[in-house]
Amino acid sequence: MEREALNRRNAWEPSAFYSLGKETFFFTGQEISIRESLDSYGAVIWPGAVALCQYLEKNREQIDLMDKAVLELGAGTGLVSIVTSLLGAWVTATDLPDILNNLNFNLSRNTRGRCRYTPQVAALTWGQDATRHFPSTLYRYDYVLCADVAYHHDFLEDLLITMKHFCKPGTTLLWANKIRFQSDLRFAENFKNAFNTTLLEDIPHEGVRIYQATARK
């Protein structure tokens, strides 16, 4: 993935141009400037995030985010949360504590004065942290968004636990991911077994798939 982080600037050329440490995108008629770093996977924009933003922008009628409560897991640089905010949602962007400064910087720079709601930022470690800090009795979301959260790490089981915690009846989960490893395929199978799922889009040249999921009854 380190090589991919260095090489991925060749992807999505029609919608972005790049300078050192910054990527500029155009979504919802707005210029979005993202500060990133190669110091952390969470500070880099990955293909799943761009694909999910493109999908949300071109499918506004089917996925109407206006005035909806939206949670993003593993928000990273904040691109998905920014686009979701620009589409009218009330957004909470979550990630690990060491990611939050850059996440908050990007959200603030790109949404101030542009959005119906000011996006919120919160620390979240997948697993039991979700149950403790986001009890279901208090936190309900219309949509849960995830982009490139499955890769070669040791917390895939905790990720699925967290997805199930937040994806209650009445919630729609959208997950976009580039499939890189066998562990990604195994996670995708576990994901499909855990939820009612629909493959919304398959982008072969990027290896990205976008799934929609709802809770099983």
NUVEXLO-527476 format. One line per 8 residues: number of its first residue (from 1); their letters; for each residue x, y, z of N, C-alpha, C, O. Coordinates in Angstrom, 1 decimal, always signed. Example, Ala and Ser with C-alpha at 12.3 -4.5 7.8 and 13.67 -1.06 7.14 Angstrom:
BEGIN
1> AS> +13.2/-5.7/+7.8/+12.3/-4.5/+7.8/+13.2/-3.3/+7.8/+14.2/-3.3/+8.5 ~ +12.8/-2.2/+7.1/+13.7/-1.1/+7.1/+12.9/+0.0/+7.9/+13.4/+1.1/+8.0 .
//
This chain:
BEGIN
1> MEREALNR> +0.8/-1.2/+0.0/+0.0/+0.0/+0.0/+0.9/+1.3/+0.0/+0.4/+2.3/-0.4 ~ +2.1/+1.2/+0.5/+3.0/+2.3/+0.4/+3.2/+2.7/-1.0/+3.2/+3.9/-1.3 ~ +3.5/+1.7/-1.9/+3.7/+2.1/-3.3/+2.4/+2.6/-3.9/+2.5/+3.6/-4.7 ~ +1.3/+2.1/-3.5/+0.0/+2.6/-4.0/-0.2/+4.1/-3.6/-0.7/+4.9/-4.4 ~ +0.2/+4.4/-2.4/+0.1/+5.8/-1.9/+0.9/+6.7/-2.7/+0.5/+7.8/-3.0 ~ +2.0/+6.3/-3.2/+2.9/+7.1/-4.0/+2.4/+7.2/-5.4/+2.6/+8.2/-6.1 ~ +1.8/+6.1/-5.9/+1.5/+6.0/-7.3/+0.0/+6.4/-7.6/-0.3/+6.7/-8.8 ~ -0.8/+6.5/-6.6/-2.2/+6.7/-6.9/-2.5/+8.0/-7.4/-3.7/+8.3/-7.8 .
9> RNAWEPSA> -1.6/+8.9/-7.5/-1.8/+10.3/-8.0/-2.1/+10.2/-9.5/-2.6/+11.2/-10.1 ~ -1.8/+9.1/-10.2/-2.1/+8.9/-11.6/-3.6/+8.6/-11.8/-4.1/+8.7/-12.9 ~ -4.3/+8.2/-10.7/-5.7/+7.9/-10.8/-6.6/+9.1/-10.8/-6.2/+10.1/-10.2 ~ -7.8/+9.0/-11.3/-8.8/+10.0/-11.2/-8.4/+11.3/-11.8/-8.9/+12.4/-11.3 ~ -7.5/+11.3/-12.8/-7.0/+12.6/-13.3/-8.1/+13.5/-13.7/-7.9/+14.8/-13.6 ~ -9.2/+13.1/-14.3/-10.2/+14.1/-14.8/-10.8/+14.9/-13.7/-11.3/+16.0/-13.9 ~ -10.8/+14.4/-12.4/-11.5/+15.2/-11.3/-10.6/+15.8/-10.3/-11.0/+16.4/-9.4 ~ -9.2/+15.7/-10.5/-8.3/+16.3/-9.5/-7.0/+16.7/-10.2/-6.6/+16.0/-11.1 .
17> FYSLGKET> -6.4/+17.7/-9.6/-5.0/+18.0/-9.9/-4.3/+18.1/-8.6/-4.9/+18.4/-7.6 ~ -2.9/+18.0/-8.7/-2.2/+17.7/-7.5/-1.0/+18.7/-7.3/-0.4/+19.1/-8.3 ~ -0.7/+19.0/-6.1/+0.5/+19.7/-5.7/+1.0/+19.0/-4.5/+0.3/+18.2/-3.9 ~ +2.2/+19.3/-4.1/+2.9/+18.6/-3.0/+2.0/+18.7/-1.7/+1.8/+19.8/-1.2 ~ +1.6/+17.6/-1.2/+0.9/+17.6/+0.1/-0.6/+18.0/+0.0/-1.2/+18.1/+1.0 ~ -1.1/+18.3/-1.2/-2.4/+18.8/-1.3/-3.1/+18.2/-2.6/-2.4/+18.0/-3.6 ~ -4.3/+17.8/-2.5/-5.1/+17.4/-3.6/-6.3/+18.3/-3.7/-6.9/+18.6/-2.7 ~ -6.7/+18.7/-4.9/-7.8/+19.5/-5.2/-8.8/+18.8/-6.0/-8.5/+18.3/-7.1 .
25> FFFTGQEI> -10.1/+18.7/-5.5/-11.2/+18.0/-6.2/-12.3/+19.0/-6.5/-12.3/+20.1/-5.9 ~ -13.2/+18.6/-7.3/-14.4/+19.4/-7.6/-15.6/+18.5/-7.5/-15.8/+17.6/-8.3 ~ -16.4/+18.8/-6.5/-17.7/+18.0/-6.3/-18.7/+19.0/-5.9/-18.5/+20.1/-5.3 ~ -20.0/+18.8/-6.3/-21.1/+19.6/-6.0/-20.9/+21.0/-6.4/-21.4/+22.0/-5.8 ~ -20.1/+21.3/-7.5/-19.8/+22.6/-7.9/-18.9/+23.4/-7.0/-18.7/+24.6/-7.2 ~ -18.2/+22.7/-6.1/-17.3/+23.4/-5.2/-15.9/+22.8/-5.4/-15.7/+21.6/-5.7 ~ -14.9/+23.7/-5.2/-13.5/+23.2/-5.1/-13.2/+22.8/-3.7/-13.5/+23.5/-2.7 ~ -12.6/+21.6/-3.6/-12.3/+21.0/-2.3/-10.8/+20.8/-2.3/-10.2/+20.1/-3.1 .
33> SIRESLDS> -10.1/+21.4/-1.3/-8.7/+21.3/-1.2/-8.4/+20.4/+0.0/-8.8/+20.8/+1.2 ~ -7.7/+19.3/-0.2/-7.4/+18.4/+0.9/-5.9/+18.3/+1.2/-5.1/+18.1/+0.3 ~ -5.6/+18.6/+2.4/-4.2/+18.4/+2.9/-4.0/+17.0/+3.3/-4.8/+16.4/+4.1 ~ -2.9/+16.3/+2.8/-2.6/+15.0/+3.1/-1.2/+14.8/+3.4/-0.3/+15.7/+3.2 ~ -0.8/+13.6/+3.9/+0.5/+13.3/+4.3/+0.8/+11.8/+4.1/-0.2/+11.0/+4.2 ~ +2.0/+11.4/+3.7/+2.3/+10.0/+3.6/+2.7/+9.4/+4.9/+3.2/+8.2/+5.0 ~ +2.6/+10.1/+6.0/+3.0/+9.6/+7.3/+2.1/+8.6/+7.9/+2.4/+7.8/+8.7 ~ +0.8/+8.6/+7.4/-0.2/+7.7/+7.9/-1.2/+7.3/+6.8/-1.5/+8.1/+5.9 .
41> YGAVIWPG> -1.6/+6.0/+6.8/-2.6/+5.6/+5.8/-3.9/+6.5/+5.9/-4.5/+6.8/+4.9 ~ -4.2/+7.0/+7.2/-5.4/+7.8/+7.4/-5.2/+9.2/+6.9/-6.2/+9.9/+6.8 ~ -4.0/+9.6/+6.5/-3.8/+11.0/+6.0/-3.6/+11.0/+4.4/-3.1/+12.0/+3.9 ~ -4.0/+9.9/+3.8/-3.9/+9.8/+2.3/-5.3/+9.5/+1.8/-6.1/+8.8/+2.4 ~ -5.6/+10.1/+0.6/-6.9/+9.8/-0.1/-6.7/+8.5/-0.9/-5.8/+8.4/-1.7 ~ -7.6/+7.6/-0.7/-7.6/+6.3/-1.4/-8.7/+6.2/-2.4/-9.7/+7.0/-2.3 ~ -8.6/+5.3/-3.4/-9.6/+5.3/-4.5/-11.0/+5.1/-4.0/-11.9/+5.6/-4.6 ~ -11.3/+4.3/-2.9/-12.6/+4.1/-2.5/-13.3/+5.4/-2.1/-14.5/+5.5/-2.3 .
49> AVALCQYL> -12.6/+6.3/-1.5/-13.2/+7.6/-1.1/-13.6/+8.4/-2.3/-14.7/+9.0/-2.3 ~ -12.8/+8.5/-3.3/-13.1/+9.2/-4.5/-14.3/+8.6/-5.2/-15.2/+9.3/-5.6 ~ -14.3/+7.3/-5.3/-15.4/+6.6/-5.9/-16.7/+6.8/-5.2/-17.8/+7.0/-5.8 ~ -16.7/+6.8/-3.9/-17.9/+7.0/-3.1/-18.4/+8.4/-3.3/-19.6/+8.6/-3.4 ~ -17.5/+9.4/-3.3/-17.9/+10.7/-3.5/-18.6/+10.9/-4.9/-19.6/+11.6/-5.0 ~ -18.0/+10.3/-5.9/-18.6/+10.4/-7.3/-19.9/+9.7/-7.3/-20.8/+10.2/-8.0 ~ -20.1/+8.6/-6.6/-21.3/+7.9/-6.6/-22.4/+8.7/-5.9/-23.5/+8.8/-6.4 ~ -22.1/+9.3/-4.8/-23.1/+10.1/-4.0/-23.5/+11.4/-4.9/-24.6/+11.7/-4.9 .
57> EKNREQID> -22.5/+11.9/-5.6/-22.8/+13.1/-6.3/-23.8/+12.8/-7.5/-24.7/+13.6/-7.8 ~ -23.5/+11.7/-8.2/-24.3/+11.4/-9.4/-25.6/+10.7/-9.1/-26.4/+10.4/-10.0 ~ -25.8/+10.3/-7.8/-27.0/+9.5/-7.4/-27.8/+10.3/-6.3/-28.3/+9.6/-5.4 ~ -27.9/+11.6/-6.4/-28.5/+12.4/-5.4/-30.0/+12.1/-5.2/-30.5/+12.1/-4.1 ~ -30.7/+11.7/-6.3/-32.1/+11.4/-6.1/-32.3/+10.1/-5.4/-33.2/+10.0/-4.6 ~ -31.5/+9.1/-5.7/-31.7/+7.8/-5.0/-31.2/+7.8/-3.6/-31.8/+7.2/-2.7 ~ -30.1/+8.6/-3.4/-29.5/+8.7/-2.0/-29.6/+10.2/-1.6/-28.7/+10.9/-1.8 ~ -30.7/+10.6/-1.1/-31.0/+12.0/-0.7/-30.4/+12.2/+0.7/-31.0/+11.8/+1.7 .
65> LMDKAVLE> -29.3/+12.9/+0.7/-28.6/+13.2/+2.0/-29.1/+14.5/+2.7/-28.6/+14.8/+3.8 ~ -29.9/+15.2/+2.1/-30.4/+16.5/+2.6/-31.0/+16.3/+4.0/-32.0/+15.5/+4.1 ~ -30.5/+16.9/+5.0/-31.0/+16.9/+6.4/-30.9/+15.5/+7.0/-31.6/+15.3/+8.0 ~ -30.1/+14.6/+6.5/-29.9/+13.3/+7.1/-28.7/+13.3/+8.0/-27.8/+14.1/+7.9 ~ -28.8/+12.5/+9.1/-27.7/+12.3/+10.0/-26.8/+11.2/+9.5/-27.2/+10.1/+9.2 ~ -25.5/+11.5/+9.3/-24.6/+10.7/+8.6/-23.4/+10.5/+9.5/-22.8/+11.5/+10.1 ~ -22.9/+9.3/+9.6/-21.7/+8.9/+10.3/-20.7/+8.4/+9.4/-21.0/+7.5/+8.6 ~ -19.4/+8.8/+9.4/-18.4/+8.2/+8.6/-17.4/+7.5/+9.5/-16.9/+8.1/+10.5 .
73> LGAGTGLV> -17.1/+6.2/+9.2/-16.1/+5.5/+9.9/-14.8/+5.6/+9.2/-14.8/+5.4/+7.9 ~ -13.7/+5.8/+9.9/-12.4/+5.9/+9.2/-12.4/+7.0/+8.2/-12.0/+6.8/+7.1 ~ -12.7/+8.2/+8.7/-12.9/+9.3/+7.7/-11.6/+9.8/+7.1/-11.6/+10.4/+6.1 ~ -10.4/+9.5/+7.7/-9.2/+9.9/+7.1/-9.0/+11.3/+6.9/-9.0/+12.1/+7.8 ~ -8.8/+11.7/+5.6/-8.6/+13.1/+5.3/-9.9/+13.9/+5.3/-9.9/+15.2/+5.3 ~ -11.0/+13.2/+5.3/-12.3/+13.9/+5.4/-13.0/+14.2/+4.1/-14.1/+14.8/+4.1 ~ -12.5/+13.7/+2.9/-13.1/+14.0/+1.6/-14.6/+13.5/+1.6/-15.4/+14.3/+1.2 ~ -14.9/+12.3/+2.0/-16.2/+11.8/+1.9/-17.1/+12.6/+2.8/-18.3/+13.0/+2.5 .
81> SIVTSLLG> -16.7/+13.0/+4.0/-17.5/+13.8/+5.0/-17.7/+15.2/+4.4/-18.8/+15.7/+4.6 ~ -16.7/+15.7/+3.8/-16.9/+17.1/+3.2/-17.9/+17.0/+2.1/-18.9/+17.9/+2.1 ~ -17.8/+16.1/+1.2/-18.8/+16.0/+0.1/-20.2/+15.7/+0.6/-21.2/+16.3/+0.2 ~ -20.3/+14.9/+1.6/-21.6/+14.6/+2.2/-22.2/+15.8/+2.9/-23.4/+16.1/+2.8 ~ -21.3/+16.6/+3.6/-21.8/+17.9/+4.2/-22.3/+18.8/+3.1/-23.3/+19.5/+3.3 ~ -21.6/+18.9/+2.0/-22.0/+19.8/+0.9/-23.3/+19.4/+0.3/-24.0/+20.2/-0.3 ~ -23.6/+18.1/+0.4/-24.9/+17.6/-0.1/-26.0/+17.8/+0.9/-27.1/+17.3/+0.7 ~ -25.8/+18.4/+2.0/-26.8/+18.8/+2.9/-27.0/+18.0/+4.2/-27.9/+18.2/+4.9 .
89> AWVTATDL> -26.1/+17.0/+4.4/-26.2/+16.2/+5.6/-25.6/+16.8/+6.8/-24.8/+17.7/+6.8 ~ -26.1/+16.3/+8.0/-25.5/+16.6/+9.3/-24.5/+15.4/+9.6/-24.9/+14.3/+9.8 ~ -23.2/+15.7/+9.5/-22.2/+14.7/+9.5/-21.3/+14.6/+10.8/-21.0/+15.7/+11.3 ~ -21.1/+13.4/+11.2/-20.1/+13.2/+12.2/-19.0/+12.3/+11.6/-19.2/+11.2/+11.2 ~ -17.8/+12.8/+11.5/-16.6/+12.1/+10.9/-15.8/+11.6/+12.1/-15.4/+12.3/+13.0 ~ -15.5/+10.3/+12.0/-14.7/+9.6/+13.1/-13.5/+9.0/+12.5/-13.4/+8.5/+11.4 ~ -12.5/+8.9/+13.4/-11.2/+8.2/+13.1/-10.4/+8.1/+14.4/-10.9/+8.5/+15.5 ~ -9.2/+7.5/+14.3/-8.4/+7.4/+15.4/-7.9/+8.8/+15.9/-7.8/+9.7/+15.1 .
97> PDILNNLN> -7.5/+8.9/+17.2/-7.2/+10.2/+17.7/-6.0/+10.9/+17.0/-6.1/+12.1/+16.8 ~ -5.0/+10.2/+16.5/-3.9/+10.8/+15.9/-4.2/+11.3/+14.5/-3.4/+12.0/+13.8 ~ -5.4/+11.0/+13.9/-5.8/+11.4/+12.6/-6.6/+12.7/+12.7/-6.8/+13.4/+11.7 ~ -7.2/+13.0/+13.9/-8.2/+14.0/+14.0/-7.8/+15.5/+13.6/-8.6/+16.2/+13.1 ~ -6.5/+15.8/+14.0/-6.1/+17.2/+13.7/-6.2/+17.5/+12.2/-6.7/+18.6/+11.8 ~ -5.6/+16.6/+11.4/-5.7/+16.9/+9.9/-7.1/+16.8/+9.4/-7.5/+17.5/+8.5 ~ -7.9/+15.8/+9.9/-9.3/+15.6/+9.5/-10.1/+16.9/+9.8/-10.8/+17.4/+9.0 ~ -9.9/+17.4/+11.0/-10.6/+18.7/+11.4/-10.2/+19.9/+10.6/-11.0/+20.7/+10.2 .
105> FNLSRNTR> -8.9/+19.9/+10.3/-8.4/+21.0/+9.4/-9.1/+21.0/+8.0/-9.6/+22.0/+7.6 ~ -9.1/+19.8/+7.4/-9.7/+19.7/+6.1/-11.2/+20.0/+6.1/-11.7/+20.6/+5.2 ~ -11.9/+19.5/+7.1/-13.3/+19.7/+7.2/-13.6/+21.2/+7.4/-14.5/+21.7/+6.7 ~ -12.9/+21.8/+8.3/-13.2/+23.2/+8.5/-12.9/+24.1/+7.3/-13.7/+25.0/+7.0 ~ -11.8/+23.8/+6.6/-11.3/+24.6/+5.5/-12.4/+24.5/+4.3/-12.6/+25.5/+3.6 ~ -13.0/+23.4/+4.2/-13.8/+23.1/+3.0/-15.3/+23.2/+3.2/-16.1/+23.2/+2.3 ~ -15.7/+23.4/+4.5/-17.2/+23.4/+4.7/-17.6/+24.7/+5.4/-18.8/+25.0/+5.3 ~ -16.7/+25.5/+5.9/-17.1/+26.7/+6.6/-17.9/+27.7/+5.7/-17.3/+28.1/+4.6 .
113> GRCRYTPQ> -19.1/+28.0/+6.0/-19.9/+28.9/+5.2/-20.5/+28.3/+4.0/-21.2/+29.0/+3.2 ~ -20.3/+27.0/+3.8/-20.8/+26.4/+2.6/-22.0/+25.4/+2.9/-22.7/+25.0/+2.0 ~ -22.2/+25.0/+4.1/-23.0/+23.8/+4.4/-24.2/+24.2/+5.4/-24.1/+25.2/+6.1 ~ -25.2/+23.5/+5.3/-26.4/+23.7/+6.2/-26.0/+23.4/+7.6/-26.5/+24.0/+8.6 ~ -25.1/+22.4/+7.8/-24.7/+22.0/+9.2/-23.2/+21.9/+9.3/-22.5/+21.6/+8.3 ~ -22.7/+22.3/+10.4/-21.2/+22.2/+10.7/-20.9/+20.7/+11.0/-21.4/+20.2/+12.0 ~ -20.0/+20.1/+10.2/-19.7/+18.7/+10.5/-18.9/+18.6/+11.8/-18.2/+19.5/+12.2 ~ -19.2/+17.5/+12.5/-18.5/+17.2/+13.8/-17.4/+16.2/+13.6/-17.5/+15.4/+12.7 .
121> VAALTWGQ> -16.4/+16.2/+14.5/-15.3/+15.3/+14.4/-15.3/+14.6/+15.8/-15.4/+15.2/+16.8 ~ -15.1/+13.2/+15.8/-15.0/+12.5/+17.0/-14.0/+11.3/+16.9/-13.9/+10.7/+15.9 ~ -13.4/+11.1/+18.0/-12.4/+9.9/+18.0/-13.2/+8.6/+18.2/-14.2/+8.6/+18.9 ~ -12.9/+7.6/+17.4/-13.5/+6.3/+17.5/-12.5/+5.2/+17.2/-12.0/+5.2/+16.1 ~ -12.3/+4.3/+18.1/-11.5/+3.1/+17.9/-12.5/+2.0/+17.7/-13.4/+1.8/+18.5 ~ -12.4/+1.3/+16.5/-13.4/+0.2/+16.2/-13.4/-0.8/+17.3/-12.4/-1.1/+17.9 ~ -14.6/-1.4/+17.5/-14.8/-2.5/+18.5/-15.6/-2.0/+19.6/-16.7/-1.3/+19.4 ~ -15.2/-2.3/+20.9/-16.0/-2.0/+22.0/-16.1/-0.5/+22.3/-17.0/+0.0/+23.0 .
129> DATRHFPS> -15.2/+0.3/+21.7/-15.2/+1.7/+21.9/-16.5/+2.3/+21.4/-17.1/+3.3/+22.0 ~ -17.1/+1.7/+20.3/-18.3/+2.2/+19.8/-19.5/+2.0/+20.8/-20.3/+2.9/+20.9 ~ -19.5/+0.9/+21.4/-20.6/+0.6/+22.4/-20.5/+1.6/+23.6/-21.5/+2.1/+24.0 ~ -19.3/+1.8/+24.0/-19.1/+2.7/+25.2/-19.4/+4.2/+24.9/-20.1/+4.8/+25.7 ~ -18.9/+4.7/+23.8/-19.0/+6.1/+23.5/-20.1/+6.5/+22.6/-20.5/+7.7/+22.5 ~ -20.7/+5.5/+21.9/-21.8/+5.8/+21.0/-23.0/+4.8/+21.3/-23.3/+4.0/+20.4 ~ -23.6/+4.9/+22.5/-24.7/+3.9/+22.8/-25.8/+4.1/+21.9/-26.2/+5.2/+21.5 ~ -26.4/+3.0/+21.5/-27.5/+3.0/+20.5/-28.7/+3.7/+21.0/-29.5/+4.2/+20.2 .
137> TLYRYDYV> -28.9/+3.8/+22.3/-30.0/+4.6/+22.8/-30.0/+6.1/+22.5/-31.0/+6.8/+22.5 ~ -28.7/+6.6/+22.3/-28.5/+8.0/+22.1/-28.2/+8.4/+20.6/-28.5/+9.5/+20.2 ~ -27.5/+7.4/+19.9/-27.0/+7.8/+18.6/-27.6/+6.9/+17.5/-27.5/+5.7/+17.5 ~ -28.3/+7.6/+16.7/-28.9/+6.9/+15.5/-28.6/+7.7/+14.3/-28.7/+8.9/+14.2 ~ -28.3/+7.0/+13.2/-27.9/+7.6/+12.0/-28.7/+7.1/+10.8/-29.1/+5.9/+10.7 ~ -29.0/+8.0/+9.9/-29.7/+7.6/+8.6/-28.7/+6.8/+7.7/-29.1/+5.8/+7.1 ~ -27.5/+7.3/+7.7/-26.5/+6.6/+6.8/-25.2/+6.5/+7.6/-24.8/+7.4/+8.4 ~ -24.5/+5.4/+7.3/-23.1/+5.1/+7.8/-22.3/+4.9/+6.5/-22.6/+4.1/+5.7 .
145> LCADVAYH> -21.2/+5.7/+6.4/-20.4/+5.7/+5.2/-19.0/+5.2/+5.6/-18.4/+5.5/+6.6 ~ -18.4/+4.3/+4.7/-17.1/+3.8/+4.9/-16.4/+3.7/+3.6/-17.0/+3.2/+2.6 ~ -15.2/+4.2/+3.5/-14.4/+4.1/+2.3/-13.0/+3.6/+2.6/-12.3/+4.2/+3.4 ~ -12.6/+2.5/+1.9/-11.3/+1.9/+2.0/-10.9/+1.7/+3.5/-9.8/+2.0/+3.9 ~ -11.8/+1.2/+4.3/-11.6/+0.8/+5.7/-11.0/-0.6/+5.8/-10.5/-0.9/+6.9 ~ -11.2/-1.4/+4.8/-10.7/-2.8/+4.8/-9.4/-2.9/+4.0/-9.4/-2.7/+2.8 ~ -8.4/-3.2/+4.7/-7.1/-3.4/+4.0/-6.3/-4.3/+5.0/-6.9/-5.0/+5.8 ~ -5.0/-4.4/+4.8/-4.2/-5.4/+5.6/-3.9/-4.9/+7.0/-2.8/-4.4/+7.3 .
153> HDFLEDLL> -4.9/-5.0/+7.9/-4.7/-4.6/+9.3/-5.4/-5.7/+10.2/-6.0/-6.6/+9.7 ~ -5.1/-5.6/+11.5/-5.6/-6.6/+12.4/-6.9/-6.3/+13.0/-7.3/-7.0/+14.0 ~ -7.7/-5.4/+12.5/-8.9/-4.9/+13.2/-10.1/-5.1/+12.3/-11.1/-4.4/+12.5 ~ -10.1/-6.1/+11.4/-11.2/-6.3/+10.5/-12.4/-6.8/+11.3/-13.6/-6.5/+11.0 ~ -12.2/-7.7/+12.3/-13.3/-8.2/+13.1/-13.9/-7.0/+13.9/-15.1/-6.9/+14.0 ~ -13.1/-6.1/+14.5/-13.6/-5.0/+15.2/-14.3/-4.0/+14.3/-15.3/-3.4/+14.7 ~ -13.9/-3.9/+13.0/-14.6/-3.1/+12.1/-16.0/-3.6/+11.8/-16.9/-2.8/+11.8 ~ -16.1/-4.9/+11.6/-17.4/-5.5/+11.4/-18.3/-5.3/+12.6/-19.5/-5.0/+12.4 .
161> ITMKHFCK> -17.8/-5.5/+13.8/-18.6/-5.2/+15.0/-19.1/-3.8/+15.0/-20.2/-3.5/+15.4 ~ -18.2/-2.9/+14.7/-18.6/-1.5/+14.7/-19.6/-1.2/+13.6/-20.6/-0.4/+13.9 ~ -19.5/-1.7/+12.4/-20.5/-1.6/+11.4/-21.9/-2.1/+11.9/-22.9/-1.4/+11.7 ~ -21.9/-3.2/+12.5/-23.2/-3.8/+13.0/-23.7/-3.0/+14.1/-25.0/-2.9/+14.3 ~ -22.9/-2.4/+15.0/-23.4/-1.5/+16.0/-24.1/-0.3/+15.5/-25.2/+0.0/+16.0 ~ -23.6/+0.3/+14.5/-24.2/+1.5/+14.0/-25.3/+1.3/+12.9/-26.2/+2.1/+12.7 ~ -25.3/+0.1/+12.2/-26.2/-0.1/+11.2/-27.4/-0.9/+11.7/-27.6/-2.1/+11.6 ~ -28.3/-0.1/+12.4/-29.5/-0.6/+13.0/-30.7/-0.5/+12.0/-30.5/+0.1/+10.9 .
169> PGTTLLWA> -31.8/-1.1/+12.3/-33.0/-1.0/+11.4/-33.3/+0.5/+11.1/-33.3/+1.3/+12.1 ~ -33.4/+0.9/+9.9/-33.7/+2.3/+9.5/-32.4/+3.0/+9.1/-32.5/+4.1/+8.6 ~ -31.2/+2.3/+9.2/-30.0/+2.9/+8.8/-29.5/+2.2/+7.5/-29.7/+1.0/+7.3 ~ -28.9/+3.0/+6.6/-28.3/+2.4/+5.4/-26.8/+2.6/+5.5/-26.3/+3.7/+5.7 ~ -26.1/+1.6/+5.2/-24.6/+1.6/+5.3/-24.1/+1.5/+3.8/-24.5/+0.7/+3.1 ~ -23.2/+2.5/+3.5/-22.6/+2.4/+2.2/-21.1/+2.2/+2.4/-20.4/+3.0/+3.1 ~ -20.5/+1.2/+1.7/-19.1/+0.8/+1.9/-18.5/+0.7/+0.5/-18.9/+0.0/-0.3 ~ -17.4/+1.6/+0.3/-16.7/+1.5/-0.9/-15.2/+1.1/-0.6/-14.7/+1.6/+0.4 .
177> NKIRFQSD> -14.7/+0.1/-1.3/-13.4/-0.4/-1.0/-12.7/-0.9/-2.2/-13.3/-1.5/-3.1 ~ -11.4/-0.6/-2.3/-10.5/-1.3/-3.3/-10.1/-2.6/-2.7/-9.7/-2.7/-1.6 ~ -10.3/-3.7/-3.6/-10.0/-5.0/-3.1/-8.5/-5.3/-3.5/-8.2/-5.4/-4.7 ~ -7.7/-5.4/-2.5/-6.2/-5.5/-2.7/-5.7/-6.9/-2.2/-4.8/-7.5/-2.9 ~ -6.3/-7.4/-1.1/-5.7/-8.6/-0.5/-6.8/-9.7/-0.3/-8.0/-9.4/-0.5 ~ -6.4/-10.9/-0.1/-7.3/-12.0/+0.2/-8.1/-11.7/+1.5/-9.3/-12.0/+1.6 ~ -7.5/-11.0/+2.4/-8.2/-10.6/+3.6/-9.4/-9.6/+3.3/-10.4/-9.6/+4.0 ~ -9.2/-8.8/+2.3/-10.3/-8.0/+1.8/-11.5/-8.8/+1.3/-12.7/-8.5/+1.6 .
185> LRFAENFK> -11.2/-9.8/+0.5/-12.2/-10.7/+0.0/-13.0/-11.4/+1.1/-14.2/-11.6/+1.1 ~ -12.2/-11.9/+2.1/-12.8/-12.6/+3.2/-13.7/-11.6/+4.0/-14.8/-12.0/+4.5 ~ -13.2/-10.4/+4.2/-14.0/-9.4/+4.9/-15.3/-9.1/+4.1/-16.4/-9.0/+4.7 ~ -15.2/-9.0/+2.8/-16.4/-8.8/+2.0/-17.4/-9.9/+2.2/-18.6/-9.6/+2.2 ~ -17.0/-11.1/+2.2/-17.9/-12.2/+2.5/-18.5/-12.2/+3.8/-19.7/-12.4/+4.0 ~ -17.7/-11.9/+4.9/-18.3/-11.7/+6.2/-19.3/-10.5/+6.3/-20.3/-10.6/+6.9 ~ -19.0/-9.5/+5.5/-19.9/-8.3/+5.5/-21.2/-8.7/+4.8/-22.3/-8.3/+5.4 ~ -21.1/-9.5/+3.8/-22.4/-9.9/+3.1/-23.2/-10.8/+3.9/-24.4/-10.9/+3.8 .
193> NAFNTTLL> -22.5/-11.6/+4.7/-23.2/-12.5/+5.6/-23.9/-11.8/+6.8/-24.8/-12.3/+7.4 ~ -23.3/-10.6/+7.2/-23.8/-9.9/+8.3/-25.0/-9.0/+8.0/-25.8/-8.7/+8.9 ~ -25.1/-8.6/+6.8/-26.1/-7.6/+6.4/-26.9/-8.1/+5.2/-26.5/-9.0/+4.5 ~ -28.0/-7.4/+4.9/-28.7/-7.5/+3.6/-27.9/-6.5/+2.7/-27.9/-5.3/+2.9 ~ -27.3/-7.1/+1.6/-26.4/-6.2/+0.8/-26.8/-6.2/-0.6/-27.4/-7.1/-1.2 ~ -26.4/-5.1/-1.3/-26.5/-4.9/-2.7/-25.2/-4.3/-3.2/-24.7/-3.4/-2.7 ~ -24.7/-4.9/-4.3/-23.6/-4.3/-5.0/-24.1/-3.1/-5.9/-24.7/-3.4/-6.9 ~ -23.7/-1.9/-5.5/-24.2/-0.8/-6.2/-23.4/-0.5/-7.4/-23.9/-0.1/-8.5 .
201> EDIPHEGV> -22.1/-0.6/-7.3/-21.2/-0.3/-8.4/-19.9/-1.1/-8.3/-19.4/-1.3/-7.2 ~ -19.4/-1.6/-9.5/-18.2/-2.3/-9.6/-17.3/-1.5/-10.6/-17.7/-1.3/-11.7 ~ -16.1/-1.1/-10.2/-15.2/-0.3/-11.0/-14.0/-1.1/-11.3/-13.0/-1.0/-10.5 ~ -14.0/-2.0/-12.3/-12.9/-2.9/-12.5/-11.5/-2.3/-12.6/-10.6/-2.8/-12.1 ~ -11.4/-1.2/-13.4/-10.1/-0.6/-13.6/-9.5/-0.1/-12.3/-8.2/+0.1/-12.3 ~ -10.3/+0.2/-11.3/-9.8/+0.6/-10.0/-9.8/-0.5/-9.0/-9.2/-0.3/-7.9 ~ -10.5/-1.6/-9.3/-10.6/-2.6/-8.3/-11.5/-2.2/-7.2/-11.5/-2.8/-6.1 ~ -12.4/-1.2/-7.4/-13.3/-0.7/-6.3/-14.7/-1.2/-6.5/-15.2/-1.3/-7.6 .
209> RIYQATAR> -15.3/-1.6/-5.3/-16.7/-2.0/-5.3/-17.4/-1.1/-4.2/-16.8/-0.8/-3.2 ~ -18.6/-0.8/-4.6/-19.5/+0.0/-3.6/-20.7/-0.9/-3.3/-21.4/-1.3/-4.1 ~ -20.8/-1.1/-2.0/-21.9/-1.9/-1.5/-22.9/-1.0/-0.7/-22.5/+0.0/+0.0 ~ -24.2/-1.4/-0.7/-25.2/-0.9/+0.2/-25.6/-2.0/+1.1/-25.8/-3.1/+0.7 ~ -25.8/-1.7/+2.4/-26.2/-2.7/+3.4/-27.2/-2.1/+4.3/-27.2/-1.0/+4.7 ~ -28.1/-3.0/+4.7/-29.0/-2.7/+5.8/-29.0/-3.9/+6.8/-28.6/-5.0/+6.5 ~ -29.6/-3.6/+8.0/-29.5/-4.6/+9.1/-30.4/-5.8/+8.7/-31.5/-5.6/+8.1 ~ -30.0/-7.0/+9.1/-30.8/-8.2/+8.9/-31.9/-8.2/+10.1/-31.6/-7.8/+11.2 .
217> K> -33.1/-8.6/+9.8/-34.1/-8.7/+10.8/-33.9/-10.0/+11.6/-34.7/-10.2/+12.5 .
//
